[in-house]
């Protein structure tokens, strides 16, 4: 519980940065998935 409270405090301060990081991660994951699909289709 303490960890969550601390994260909330930090999150409220660096909310914008945190969201940017999350978006960047999801974008990288999407790109990786697309590359995986391409590599699979190219093999076939």
N, C-alpha and C positions, 0 to 999 in steps of 0.2 A: 504493500500500500504506500509506503514511504517513497518507493521508487516512482510510482505513478504520480504522486503529488509533486515530486521534484521535476519529473518530465513535464507536467502541466506548467509549472513555473517557467521552465526553460522554453517550453513550446510557445507560451504566450509571448515571450520576448522574441524568439527567432522563429515565429510562425511562418513568415514568408519564405525564409531560407529553407525551413523544413519541408514545406510543400514543394518547393522547387526541386529539392533532392528526390522526393518521392516521385514526382513527375518524371524526372530524369531516369530513375530506375525503371519505371513502367515503360518509358520510351525505349530504353535499351532492351528490355525484355521483349517488347513487340518486335524490334528490329531483329533480335536473335531468333525469335520464332519464325519470322518471315524468311530469314536466311536458312533456317532448318528446312522449311517447306521447299525453298528453291533448290537446296542441295539434294533433297529427296527426289524431286521431280526431275532434276538433271540426270540423276543416276538411272532413273527409269527411261 
